[in-house]
Amino acid sequence: MENTPGPRAGRKEWTALCVLMLPLMLVSMDISVLYFAVPYVSQDLGPSATQQLWILDMYGFVLAGLLITMGALGDRVGRRTLLLAGAAVFGAASVAAAYADSAELLIAVRALLGIGGAALMPSTLALIRNLFLDEKQRGKAVTVWTAVMTAGISLGPVVSGLLLEHFWWGSVFLINLPAMVLLLVLVPFLVPDFRAPRQGRFDLLSAALSLTALLPVIYGIKELAQHGYEPLPALGITSGLVLGYAFVRRQKRSAHPMIDLGLLGRRSFGGPLFANLLAMFATVGMAVFLTQYLQSVLGKSPFEAALWSLVPGASLIVMAPTAGMLAQRVDRAYVMGGGFLLSALGFLWLTRVHADSALWVTLSAGAIYAGGLIAAMTLANELAIGAAPPERAGSAAAVLESGQELGGALGMAILGSIGAAVYSRDMADAVPAGVPNAEAVRETLGGATTVAAELPAGTADTVLTAAREAFTHGMGFAALGAAIVMAAAGLFSVVMLRGAGRAAPPVASQPAPAPAEATVRGL
């Protein structure tokens, strides 16, 4: 049975979509915009090593931890209302971050940016569910949303590099301000305020449980990926899983849960959620390798590496709309499966890259796997948000984005561990006798580069050549792991999601807000 087409969106809705992409772009950029600015921040504020890590990570941790809470809150207070509140917080925090005069203040303000970002991200995707009732139009809108989110993460380092060539480090935050002001001015005129009827009192305990469950899990995974096994990150993951179990138990018993657990059990939502998690597993896990490869193996400057890293992402211009058009003709499960298979082929190509390979070989492999991933992610997002009842779109979008955050953390941990293990094995006997800090050389390519800078030219060249070959070898094994996971994701998509995209939309337990009802305001 085909979905019944809804009313078609007009110029006002498409204009509203363009406006909603402003915060999405900037929230995505802020995940990576500080990468180049860290040396300047360190010189100005003098943070300790621990404070520097928190300056980088605080935003992402708070953003991930609050997504579910903010999605459920938007369903209750109104998605436009939450969007405007998030824009105000994000804009004010951006100004405070730009002029922070201590590491402690910058860490605190980065947390505020995470709160604002968590309010903005699920609101943008949920509002697409409400603005675009026609399935084909909604598919195009979700394609734009996915492309902008992906592009924002890639553009962060490039924008940062450009700004730092001409301005001080605070400028990487001030670029947020004009867009937030524009959002605050235009959204009240273009976007109606949707909220769900009869949602009940907001459950503060569930909100606390969701934050304290997701945040330590993501923190622990990232720490284990960077430093190997340590008791504190392992304890964080364990405690997060226990609190997550308590959160799910509370949702089952609640009359007005933050998350519709029944929706998670539907293959039209739970399936795309898992497929998206796997896609982000590969995307984030391999991004770390490519960045280091371009800089530390090929010798590109940070800004050059950031520019070259945009080349594979350019494939989304072709693949995202192509996937959408194909999904109108054949079951989208097959298109998603094909996208994952294409990405697996790209990763397999990446296993053939060597330390002395031409740059175009690496970029071509990246373009193939990035194109396949963006095709699969676009359709997964579209299927999941279309399966959610309109009155629960906010919490559904938040769950979808939380899954992406978790997938990215798992990718860094698992693929990073594979690459690190191969590197350490290859370097075990490759370090010349008598080299100082040999343990650092054997652990990471960055450590080898630092030690080599203090060695005689001949010894340094031997160490660097071995380290670069070992790193590239490790990257190849990580790419092989990603290819296997992507092939499994393709099989999962075809087997589990076949027919899901053509099924009738799920019947909501409560009537969806209609334009004539009081739950849609601001028209």
N, C-alpha and C positions, 0 to 999 in steps of 0.2 A: 504493500500500500504506500503510495507516494505521499509526501508531506503536502498539506494544503497550503498553497501560497498565501502569505500574509499581505497586508497593504504595502505598496512599494514606497520606499523612501524618496524624498525629493531633494531639491537643492539645499534646503535648510539642514537636513540630516547629514548630507555629505560635507557641508561646510562645518557642521559640528564635529564630524569625524576628524577633519583637518586640525581643528582646535585641540581636540583631545589627544592628538599625537604629540603635541608640544611637551606636556609633562611626561609622557611615556618615553620620549627620546631622552630627555634630561635625566630622568630617574635611572634609565639604563646606562647612560654615560657616566653617571656618578659612581657606578660600581668600579670603573677602571680609570677615571679621569685623573686620579692622584698618582698613578704609577710614575710618571716622569717628574712630578712635583716633589716627591719625597726628599731628594737631596737638598732642594731649596728650603723646604720646611725644616729639615734637620739643621741646616745652617742657621736659620733664623730663630727657631724655638728651642733647639737643643734637646730633643726628646731622648729618653733612654731607649735601648733596643726594644724593651717590652712596650713602651709607649708608642714607638713607631709602628709596631705591629698592630696595636689597637687603633691607631689613627687610620690605618689602611682597612682594617677588618670590621670596625665597629658599625659602620653604615650597613654593610651586607648582613651582619648578624641580626641587627635590630629589624631591618627590612624583612628578612626571612621569618623571624620569630613572630612578627605582628601581622603578617598577611591574612591569616585565617581570622584573627580578631577583627581586623579592619573590614574584611569582606562581609562578615556577619553584621558588623555595626552599620555598614552602608545599607544593608537590606532593611534595617530598622529605622534609621534616622533619615534616610534618603541618600541616593548615590551622588546626586549633584551637590548636596549639602556637604557630604564627606569629601568630595573632590575639591570643593572650594576651601574647606578647612585645611586639607592637605596642602593645597597650593600656598595658602597663607603661611603655614608652618615651614614649608620647604623654602619659600622665598626669604622669610625672616632668618631661618637657620643658615641659608647661603650667605647672607650679609655678615652674620656673626662669625661664620667660619672664615670668610675672607679677611677679617680684621682680628682674628684670634691672636692673643699675645702670649699664650702659653700652651704647652702640649696638653695639659689637663683640660683647658677650655676647648681646644680643638676636638679632643675625644668626645667631650660632652655634646658639642654642637653636631658632630658627625652622628651621634645617637639621635638627636632631634631630626636631622636630615633623614635618617632611617624611618622615623615615625611618620614624617610627611610623605616619604616615598611609599610606605606601606599603605597609606590612605589613598594615594593617587593610582597605583598600579591596578588593583582589582576593580577600582571604580571605572577606569577607562574601558576595560574589557566587558564589564557588566553592562555599562551604558550602551555598548554596541549591541548587546542582546536585546535591549529595549528599543533602541532607535531603528534597528533594521529587522523588521518582522518577516520580510520576504527572504526565503532561504538562499536564493542565488545572490542577492545583494549582501546578505549577512556574510556569505562566504567571501565575497570580495573585500568587505570591511575587515574581516578577521585576517585575511591575507595581508592587508596593509598593516594591521596591528602587529603581526608576527614579524614582518619585514622591518618595521620601525624599531621594535624591541631589539632585534638582532643587530641592526645597523648601529643603534645607540651604544651597545657594548663595544663594538669594533671601532667606532669613531672617538670614544673617550680618550685613548692615548694620542690620537692624531690631533684632536682639538687642544689637548693639554700641551703637546709639543709646540704647536703654533703659538699659543698664548704665551708660553714661557720664553719664547724667543724675543718677545717684545714687552712683556709686562711682568709684574711680580706674581708669586705663586697664588695669591688670593684671587687673581683673575679667573682661575679655573672654577671658582664658586660663583663669582659675580655674573657669569654668563647665564646663570639660572634665572636671575631676577627679571629681565625684560619678558621672558616667556611666562613666568608666573603672574606678572602684572597683566599681561595680555589675556591670560586664562581667566583671571578674576573679573576682568571687564567683559569679556565676550560670552563666557559660559552661561550667565544668567539669562541672556537673550536667545541663545541657540539651543540649549539643552534643557529639556524638562526634567523635573526631579522625580525619579521613580523610587518608591519604597514599597516593601511588602506589607500587605494588610495582616493584622492579627499575629504579629510575631512574638508577643509576650515581652516580659521584662528581660533586659540584657543580662546575661549570665556572667558576672565578673569572675567567678571561680573558674568557669570553663575557659575564659580568656586568659587567666593566669596559667592554667594548666597547658594550654596550647603554646604559650610563649616559653614556659619552662621545660616543655618537652622538645620542641623543635630546635630551639637555640643551642642547647648543649650537645645535641646529636650532630648538628652541622659543624659546630666548633670542634668537637672531638674528632670528626672525620677529617677536617682540614688539618688539624694539628698532627694527627697520626700520619697523614700524607707527607707533611713537611719534615717531621722530626722522628718518624718511626714510633714504635711502641713506647708510651710513657703512661704511668698510672693515672694522672689527672685526666687526660683526654679519654682514656678507656672508661674511667668512672663517669665522665660526662655523658658518654654514649649510653652507658648502662642506666644511669639515672633518667636520662631523657626517654628511653624506651619504657621504663616503669611509669613515668608520668604520662607518656603517651597512651599507655594501656588504661590508666585512670581516666584520662580525657575521653577515650572512646566509651568506657563504661558509663561515664556521666552522660554522654550524648545519647546512649541507648535508653536511658531512664528519663531524659528530659522531655517535657511536653513541648518545648520550643528549642530544639537543639541548634547549636551554631552551624553544625554540618549535617546535611541530610545523608545519613549512612545508607539509606535505601538507594539514593542516587549513586553512591560509590559502587553499589552492587550491580548496577546496570551496565552492560557491556558497552552501551553507547556513550557512557561517561567514564567508567572505571578503565575500560580498554584504552581510550585515547590518553587518559591520565598516565597510565603505565608506559605507553608508547612515547609520550613526551618526555617522561623521566629518562628513558633509555636514550633518546635523542640528545638531551642535555648532558647525559653521561659522556657521550662521545665528543660533543662540541666543546665543553669546558675542559675535559681531560686532555684533549689533543692541543687545545689553544696554548697551554703552558709549554708544551714541547716546541711548537712552531715558533713561538716568540723567542725562546732560548736558541733555537737552531739559527734563526735569522741573525740574531745578535752575536752569539758566542761562537758559532761554527762558521757562518759566512762572513762575520765581521762587520755587519751593518750597524750604523749608529741607532740609538733608540728611536729617533724620529723616522729614519729610513725604514727600520723594521716595521714600525707602525703603519707607514704608508704601504709597504709591500703586503702587509697582512690584510689590507683591504681588498686586494685583488681576488682572492678566493670568494670573499663575501659578495662580490659583484654578480656572482651567478644567481643570487636570489632575485635579481631583476627579471631574469628569464624564467627561473624554475617555479617561483611562487605563483605567478599567473598561469603558467602552463599546467601546474598541478590542479589549480582551480578549474580550468577548462576541461581537463580530462575527467575530473570528478563529476562533471555534469553529464558525461556520456557513459562512463562505466562506474561500477561500484568503487567508491573511494578507498575501500580496503585494499584493492589491487593497486591503486595509485600509491597509497602509503607504502605497501609492500615493495613496489618498484622503487620508490624513493630511498627506502632503507637499503635495498639491494645495490642501488647506484652508489650510495655512501660507502657500503662495504667494499665495492670495487675501488673507490678512491682511496680508502685506507690500505687496501692491498697494494695499490700503486705506491703508496707512501713507504711501504716496507722495502721497496727497491731503491730508496734514496740513500746516498752515501755522503760522507763528509765533503767530497769534492764534486758532488753532482751539480749540474747547472741549475740556476735559480728557477728557470721555467719548469723544470721537472717537479720540483716541490710545489710550486704555485699551481700547476695543472692538477696535481693530485688533490691539493686543497680545494680547488674549485669544484672538482667532481664530488668529493664527499660533502662539501658545504651545500652544493646544489641539491643533492639527494636529501640531506637532513632538513633543509628549509622546506622542501616539498612535503615531506612527511609531517613536520611540525605544524605547517599551515593547516593541513587537513585535520590533524589531531585536535588542534585548538578549535577549529570550526565545528567539528563533530561534538566535542565536549560541551562547548558553550551553547550549541543548539539543542543539546539534550537536556540542559538544565531548565526547570520551570522559570519563567521570567521573574517571579517573586523571590527566587533563591539564586539569581544570577551572580550577585555579589559574592556570596560565600562559595559558590561553585568556581568562580574565577580565581578566588584566593587559594582554594585547594589546588587548582591546576598550576598556579604559579609557585606554590609551596613545593609541589612535586618537582618542578623544574629546578628550584634551588637545591633540593635534596639530590637530584640526579647529578647536578654539577659538582656538588661536594663529593659524591661517590666516584665520579669520573676522575677528579683530581687525586683521590686517595688510591683507587685501584690501579688506574693506568699509570699514575705517578710512581706507585710502588713497583710495578713491573719494570718500568724504565730504569728506576734507581737500582733495582736488583741486578739487571743486566750490566749496567754501567759499573757497579762495584765489582762484579765478577770479572769483567774484562780488564779492569784496572788493577786487579789484585797482584798481578805479576808484571804489569807494564811500567810501574814507577821505578826509575833508576835508583840504585842503591845510594844512600847518603842524602837524598832529597829531604830538606826540612819540611815539617808538617805533612808528611806523606799520607797521614790518615785523612786530612782534608782533601788532598788530591784524589784519594780513592772514593770519597763520598759523593762529591758533586762536581759538575763542570765549572760552576762558579768558584768553588774552592781551588780547583786546579788552575784557573785563570789568575786568581789572586796570588797563589804561591809562585806561579811561573813568572810573574812580574818582578820577583826578587831574585831570580836565578840567572846564571850566565846564559848567553844567547843560545848556545848549542843545547844545553840541558833543557832550557825553557821550550825550545822548539820540539824536542822529543816528548816532553810532558804534554804540551798542548796538542800535538798531533794525535797522541794516544787517547787523550781525553775527548777530543772531538770525534774520533772514530767510535769510541765507546759510547758516547752520548747518542750518536746517530744510530748505532746498533740498538741501543735501548729504546729509542724512539720507534724504530722499526718493529720491535716486539710489542710495544704499547699499541701501535697501529694495527698489528695483527689481532691483538685482544679486542680493539674497537671494532674491527671487521667482523669478528665472530659474534660479538654482541649485536651489531647491526643486522647481520644475517638472521639471527634469532628474532630480532624485533620485526623484520620483514615477514618471517613465518608467522609470528604471533599476530601481526596485523591481518594477514590473509585468513588465518584460521578463525580467530576470535571476533573480528570485526566485519566479516563478510555479511552484507545485508543490513548491518546496523545503520548505515547512512541512508538507507531507503525506507527505514521503518517509520511509522507514524510517531510524532513527538510524544513523549511521555505525558500522561494525564496528571496534571498537578493536583496535589491534595487540596489546594485552595485556589480560587479563581485568580488568574493573572490580572495585574493592574491594567486597566484600559484607559485611553486618553480622556474619556469622559468622567472617570472616577476621581475622587479626591486624592487618591494616592499618587497621581501624576500632577505635579504642580509646575507652575512657571511657564505655561504655554502662552 
